[in-house]
């Protein structure tokens, strides 16, 4: 999808919203060392990152006016909000609701700090990947509000047409006179998140799924024939110089901005830098190295209800019927510029061609696994891929990866 001047606004600099300073709303309140207010039966405390506080405040005001239940919005540091939630919920001093990411679910569930959410008929109103990501062990725990995935940015002035597959992408770039047609962030320890679309194209997901569609930690599929085939392809791309562990995120960005690469596999967070540099950017599907679709990971953001909330019914009502509306999801989109999770809001946001491009690629995305076993995968995955790119035996290195992960999970 072509980026125009109107469309680039979604990826310009976003002014940070100041953290709200709020008083405790419960009798006795929070002490000086507490990072948020306590709730009562007639109130809700909601933790959000400061950037999105204003977007949620309107829904809070509307809910209080309609129900008489006050909603306190507490701005939190995005880097500490998860740990604070896990630590405070068991003490009864945590919030009723917190904003977070779907891949926290394994940790939150293991710690027993989140309650199931009843979406009711509204479940079908969300993008499929958003609903999948909000579900853990067959139970919905999160009200999704945003979906994010990677796609290919193409310099349309250098290569006017999208590539039909991976080999065609490299051929088009070389025909345009480029030594390095394609860049993707790697680094010395690899970056499996960015390479996962190619791995899925070989039929090698990290985990299989159970009957409910949830990832099954007992069904590790790294060591499958598809995984070995992907490893062989990875080694070939390293030998050809197409993939390079010397290229980290900043180098990949600079090569694309300087016109040395025509294709860049990255996320929406980098589009603004390319457009600001004067690149005529179009958003393309991820070109597959096989005849199968290259499916990237999707990261989904949303809201969780505390397992210790004294007002779970009101918390559920506020999330589903207020934060789950098109107007509020679009307000959250405007604050963070990530595709809304609600389908109607996503379709409205996709009037921007940048958003439309990422939405099209996201239709084939799969949720990043939230299961605790994923920690063992990350520990070994990137290092193994980097070794293969740098010349290690693909089959043996990949099998060792699968064995190491299986042992770590057990």
PAGUTOR-811931 format. One line per 10 residues: their letters; for each residue x, y, z of C-alpha. Coordinates in nm, 2 decimals. Example, Ala and Ser with C-alpha at 12.3 -4.5 7.8 and 13.67 -1.06 7.14 Angstrom:
# residues 2
AS = 1.23,-0.45,0.78  1.37,-0.11,0.71
***
This chain:
# residues 410
XXXXXXXXXX = 0.00,0.00,0.00  0.14,0.34,-0.09  0.21,0.59,0.18  0.08,0.95,0.12  0.13,1.26,0.33  -0.20,1.21,0.51  -0.12,0.86,0.59  0.22,0.92,0.75  0.07,1.12,1.04  0.00,0.79,1.21
XXXXXXXXXX = 0.37,0.73,1.24  0.50,1.07,1.33  0.63,1.16,1.68  0.37,1.10,1.95  0.36,1.35,2.23  0.36,1.16,2.56  0.06,1.22,2.79  0.17,1.32,3.14  0.11,1.06,3.41  -0.20,1.12,3.60
XXXXXXXXXX = -0.17,1.18,3.97  -0.47,1.04,4.15  -0.57,1.00,4.51  -0.67,0.67,4.66  -1.03,0.59,4.64  -1.07,0.34,4.92  -1.11,0.40,5.29  -0.76,0.44,5.42  -0.63,0.48,5.06  -0.29,0.39,4.94
XXXXXXXXXX = 0.02,0.46,5.15  0.31,0.67,5.03  0.49,0.37,4.89  0.19,0.24,4.70  0.20,0.29,4.32  -0.18,0.30,4.27  -0.51,0.36,4.44  -0.73,0.08,4.60  -1.08,0.02,4.48  -1.41,-0.02,4.67
XXXXXXXXXX = -1.73,-0.19,4.58  -1.85,0.13,4.41  -1.53,0.21,4.22  -1.28,0.07,3.98  -0.91,0.14,3.95  -0.76,0.11,3.61  -0.39,0.11,3.53  -0.29,0.23,3.18  0.03,0.35,3.03  0.05,0.72,3.04
XXXXXXXXXX = 0.03,0.75,2.66  -0.32,0.62,2.65  -0.46,0.76,2.97  -0.66,1.03,2.80  -0.81,0.79,2.55  -0.95,0.58,2.84  -1.06,0.87,3.05  -1.36,0.95,2.83  -1.49,0.60,2.87  -1.44,0.62,3.24
XXXXXXXXXX = -1.64,0.94,3.27  -1.92,0.79,3.06  -1.93,0.48,3.27  -1.94,0.67,3.60  -2.22,0.89,3.46  -2.42,0.59,3.35  -2.37,0.35,3.64  -2.26,0.56,3.94  -1.94,0.35,3.96  -1.64,0.57,3.97
XXXXXXXXXX = -1.34,0.48,3.76  -1.00,0.60,3.86  -0.74,0.61,3.58  -0.38,0.56,3.70  -0.10,0.63,3.46  0.18,0.37,3.49  0.53,0.32,3.35  0.49,0.06,3.07  0.82,-0.10,3.18  0.71,-0.18,3.53
XXXXXXXXXX = 0.33,-0.22,3.50  0.34,-0.60,3.47  0.56,-0.66,3.76  0.38,-0.41,3.98  0.05,-0.59,3.89  0.18,-0.93,3.98  0.32,-0.81,4.31  0.03,-0.60,4.42  -0.27,-0.81,4.32  -0.22,-1.07,4.60
XXXXXXXXXX = -0.19,-0.79,4.86  -0.53,-0.65,4.76  -0.37,-0.31,4.68  -0.35,-0.37,4.30  -0.60,-0.23,4.05  -0.92,-0.39,3.93  -0.80,-0.36,3.57  -0.46,-0.33,3.40  -0.35,-0.26,3.05  -0.10,-0.51,2.91
XXXXXXXXXX = 0.02,-0.74,2.64  -0.13,-1.08,2.55  0.21,-1.26,2.58  0.20,-1.18,2.95  -0.09,-1.42,2.99  0.12,-1.73,3.07  0.29,-1.55,3.36  -0.02,-1.38,3.48  -0.22,-1.70,3.48  0.06,-1.89,3.65
XXXXXXXXXX = 0.07,-1.63,3.92  -0.31,-1.65,3.96  -0.36,-1.27,3.92  -0.61,-1.25,3.63  -0.98,-1.34,3.62  -1.17,-1.48,3.32  -1.35,-1.23,3.10  -1.71,-1.27,2.96  -1.72,-1.12,2.61  -2.06,-1.26,2.53
XXXXXXXXXX = -2.19,-1.19,2.18  -1.93,-0.93,2.13  -1.66,-1.20,2.09  -1.73,-1.22,1.72  -1.68,-0.85,1.68  -1.30,-0.88,1.71  -1.03,-0.97,1.46  -0.97,-1.34,1.48  -0.61,-1.31,1.58  -0.70,-1.07,1.86
XXXXXXXXXX = -0.95,-1.31,2.01  -0.71,-1.60,1.98  -0.44,-1.40,2.15  -0.68,-1.31,2.43  -0.76,-1.67,2.50  -0.55,-1.90,2.73  -0.62,-2.27,2.78  -0.96,-2.21,2.62  -1.06,-1.92,2.84  -1.07,-1.55,2.75
XXXXXXXXXX = -0.88,-1.33,2.99  -0.82,-1.01,2.79  -1.02,-0.74,2.63  -0.81,-0.67,2.32  -0.77,-0.32,2.18  -0.47,-0.33,1.94  -0.29,-0.57,1.70  0.06,-0.53,1.58  0.27,-0.73,1.33  0.56,-0.68,1.08
XXXXXXXXXX = 0.54,-0.65,0.71  0.77,-0.56,0.42  0.85,-0.19,0.35  0.94,-0.14,-0.01  1.11,0.16,-0.17  0.87,0.21,-0.46  1.10,0.45,-0.64  1.36,0.18,-0.66  1.13,-0.13,-0.71  0.79,-0.02,-0.84
XXXXXXXXXX = 0.62,-0.36,-0.80  0.57,-0.59,-0.51  0.76,-0.92,-0.52  0.57,-1.24,-0.58  0.80,-1.45,-0.36  1.13,-1.43,-0.17  1.35,-1.52,-0.47  1.16,-1.26,-0.68  1.22,-1.00,-0.42  1.60,-1.06,-0.43
XXXXXXXXXX = 1.60,-1.07,-0.81  1.40,-0.74,-0.83  1.65,-0.57,-0.60  1.95,-0.69,-0.79  1.80,-0.59,-1.12  1.77,-0.24,-0.97  2.15,-0.24,-0.91  2.14,-0.31,-0.53  2.41,-0.54,-0.37  2.18,-0.58,-0.06
XXXXXXXXXX = 1.82,-0.58,-0.19  1.67,-0.69,0.14  1.74,-0.61,0.51  1.60,-0.75,0.83  1.71,-0.69,1.18  1.93,-0.97,1.32  2.24,-0.90,1.53  2.50,-1.13,1.69  2.24,-1.33,1.88  1.99,-1.35,1.59
XXXXXXXXXX = 1.63,-1.23,1.59  1.38,-1.52,1.55  1.08,-1.28,1.58  1.17,-1.13,1.25  1.25,-1.46,1.08  0.94,-1.64,1.20  0.73,-1.57,0.89  0.99,-1.76,0.68  0.99,-2.05,0.93  0.61,-2.08,0.92
XXXXXXXXXX = 0.63,-2.09,0.54  0.82,-2.42,0.58  0.54,-2.56,0.80  0.75,-2.53,1.12  0.56,-2.35,1.39  0.71,-2.34,1.73  0.43,-2.53,1.90  0.12,-2.71,1.77  -0.23,-2.63,1.91  -0.48,-2.82,2.11
XXXXXXXXXX = -0.85,-2.87,2.03  -0.93,-2.52,2.17  -0.68,-2.36,1.93  -0.44,-2.28,2.22  -0.07,-2.35,2.19  0.02,-2.69,2.33  0.36,-2.70,2.51  0.37,-3.07,2.48  0.36,-3.04,2.10  0.70,-2.88,2.02
XXXXXXXXXX = 0.73,-2.87,1.65  1.08,-2.71,1.61  1.23,-3.05,1.53  0.99,-3.13,1.25  1.10,-3.19,0.89  0.98,-2.84,0.82  1.21,-2.70,1.08  1.51,-2.88,0.92  1.41,-2.75,0.58  1.39,-2.40,0.72
XXXXXXXXXX = 1.73,-2.44,0.87  1.88,-2.55,0.54  1.72,-2.24,0.37  1.85,-2.02,0.65  2.21,-2.15,0.59  2.18,-2.09,0.22  2.07,-1.73,0.27  2.36,-1.67,0.51  2.61,-1.81,0.26  2.46,-1.59,-0.01
XXXXXXXXXX = 2.49,-1.28,0.21  2.11,-1.23,0.20  2.09,-1.27,0.58  2.37,-1.12,0.79  2.41,-1.11,1.16  2.62,-0.79,1.13  2.29,-0.61,1.04  2.11,-0.50,1.36  1.80,-0.28,1.38  1.98,0.05,1.33
XXXXXXXXXX = 2.19,-0.07,1.04  1.89,-0.22,0.86  1.70,0.11,0.91  2.00,0.31,0.77  2.05,0.09,0.47  1.68,0.13,0.37  1.68,0.50,0.44  2.00,0.55,0.24  1.85,0.36,-0.06  2.10,0.08,-0.03
XXXXXXXXXX = 1.82,-0.17,0.02  1.48,-0.17,-0.15  1.30,-0.41,0.09  1.29,-0.39,0.47  1.11,-0.64,0.69  1.00,-0.45,1.00  0.71,-0.32,1.20  0.49,0.00,1.18  0.71,0.16,1.45  0.97,0.22,1.17
XXXXXXXXXX = 0.76,0.36,0.90  0.78,0.72,1.02  1.16,0.72,1.00  1.15,0.60,0.64  0.89,0.84,0.52  1.06,1.13,0.70  1.37,1.05,0.51  1.18,1.10,0.18  1.14,0.73,0.09  0.84,0.65,-0.12
XXXXXXXXXX = 0.72,0.36,0.10  0.47,0.09,0.01  0.36,-0.19,0.25  0.38,-0.53,0.10  0.30,-0.89,0.21  0.60,-1.09,0.34  0.73,-1.27,0.04  0.74,-1.65,0.10  1.04,-1.87,0.02  0.79,-2.16,-0.04
XXXXXXXXXX = 0.45,-2.20,-0.19  0.30,-2.15,0.16  0.20,-1.82,0.33  0.47,-1.65,0.54  0.28,-1.58,0.87  0.44,-1.34,1.11  0.38,-1.32,1.48  0.10,-1.08,1.60  0.13,-0.90,1.93  -0.20,-0.80,2.09
XXXXXXXXXX = -0.26,-0.54,2.36  -0.55,-0.53,2.59  -0.69,-0.51,2.94  -0.70,-0.77,3.22  -0.93,-0.80,3.52  -0.76,-0.87,3.86  -0.84,-1.20,4.02  -0.87,-1.01,4.35  -1.10,-0.74,4.23  -1.40,-0.69,4.46
XXXXXXXXXX = -1.60,-0.56,4.16  -1.54,-0.81,3.88  -1.89,-0.76,3.74  -1.84,-0.39,3.70  -1.49,-0.44,3.56  -1.62,-0.68,3.30  -1.90,-0.45,3.21  -1.67,-0.15,3.17  -1.43,-0.34,2.95  -1.68,-0.51,2.72
XXXXXXXXXX = -1.94,-0.24,2.69  -1.72,0.07,2.71  -1.36,0.00,2.61  -1.49,-0.25,2.36  -1.67,0.01,2.15  -1.56,0.15,1.82  -1.52,0.51,1.94  -1.30,0.41,2.23  -1.09,0.17,2.03  -1.04,0.44,1.77
XXXXXXXXXX = -0.94,0.68,2.04  -0.68,0.43,2.16  -0.57,0.39,1.80  -0.52,0.76,1.77  -0.31,0.76,2.09  -0.08,0.47,1.99  -0.13,0.42,1.61  -0.17,0.05,1.63  -0.44,-0.13,1.44  -0.75,-0.16,1.66
XXXXXXXXXX = -0.86,-0.51,1.77  -1.23,-0.44,1.71  -1.31,-0.52,1.35  -1.52,-0.22,1.28  -1.26,0.01,1.43  -0.98,-0.16,1.24  -1.17,-0.12,0.91  -1.22,0.25,0.99  -0.85,0.30,1.08  -0.75,0.12,0.75
XXXXXXXXXX = -0.87,0.42,0.55  -0.50,0.51,0.62  -0.30,0.31,0.35  -0.02,0.24,0.60  -0.26,0.08,0.84  -0.44,-0.10,0.56  -0.11,-0.26,0.45  -0.02,-0.39,0.79  -0.38,-0.51,0.84  -0.36,-0.71,0.52
XXXXXXXXXX = -0.04,-0.88,0.63  -0.18,-0.93,0.98  -0.47,-1.13,0.84  -0.22,-1.42,0.81  -0.05,-1.35,1.14  -0.05,-1.59,1.44  -0.04,-1.49,1.80  0.29,-1.49,1.97  0.28,-1.78,2.22  0.20,-1.67,2.57
XXXXXXXXXX = 0.27,-2.01,2.73  0.55,-2.02,3.00  0.73,-2.28,2.79  0.80,-2.00,2.53  1.07,-1.87,2.76  1.28,-2.18,2.69  1.24,-2.13,2.32  1.36,-1.77,2.32  1.67,-1.88,2.53  1.81,-2.09,2.25
XXXXXXXXXX = 1.63,-1.99,1.93  1.81,-1.68,1.81  2.15,-1.81,1.90  2.09,-2.12,1.69  1.96,-1.92,1.39  2.26,-1.68,1.41  2.50,-1.98,1.41  2.33,-2.13,1.11  2.35,-1.79,0.92  2.72,-1.78,1.00
XXXXXXXXXX = 2.79,-2.12,0.86  2.71,-2.38,1.13  2.57,-2.71,1.00  2.20,-2.64,0.96  2.05,-2.98,1.04  2.27,-3.05,1.34  2.23,-2.70,1.48  1.86,-2.70,1.44  1.83,-3.05,1.60  2.03,-2.93,1.90
XXXXXXXXXX = 1.80,-2.63,1.93  1.50,-2.86,1.94  1.66,-3.09,2.19  1.77,-2.80,2.41  1.43,-2.65,2.41  1.26,-2.99,2.48  1.49,-3.05,2.78  1.43,-2.70,2.92  1.06,-2.74,2.90  1.07,-3.07,3.08
***
